[in-house]
Amino acid sequence: MEEQEYENAMIEAFVNKPEKTFWYQNAFSKFNINGIDSMKWVWSWWAFFGGWAFLLYRKQYIPALVLFFISLVAQFIPFGGLLVAVLAGGFSTYFIYKGYKHKKAEIEANIEDVNARIETMRQVGGYNQWVVWVYAIFVALVFFYIFTAVMATLSQMS
């Protein structure tokens, strides 16, 4: 298997969503220039709106935890939440790339067979579907809280 074909197959296995593979292949190619990794701005609306949940969805647990705490602190700064959302939208994909590189290196160090490597990447990569449900419930609770607060305020005014 040719090197670029192998790399594309590994990314496809890691992403585990055929409709998103090309986007991630393109994004990952921007982070590695001639073998040197560097953080670049690659916009993701999912990361902008999802923030830490997007990273959790993509199995990047430590960056998700860090972004969660940064998001909490940012709420006390004027426009801090918006700033964090913009930075998450631009840089979260890089942390997914770093997770991919780490898992790829670990797999390649332990498995010789190319097909077994790709299948292992498919199993350890991918995404957490449960995050979608938890995040949806979280957003629904936030909207419910805002709605009840507004209704309580309106009822006190009348």
Secondary structure, DSSP 4 states (H G I P E B T S, - for coil): --HHHHHHHHHHHHH--HHHHHHHHHHHHHHEETTEE-------HHHHHHTHHHHHHTT-HHHHHHHHHHHHHHTTSTTHHHHHHHHHHHHHHHHHHHHHHHHHHHHHHH---HHHHHHHHHHHSS--HHHHHHHHHHHHHHHHHHHHHHHHHHHHH-
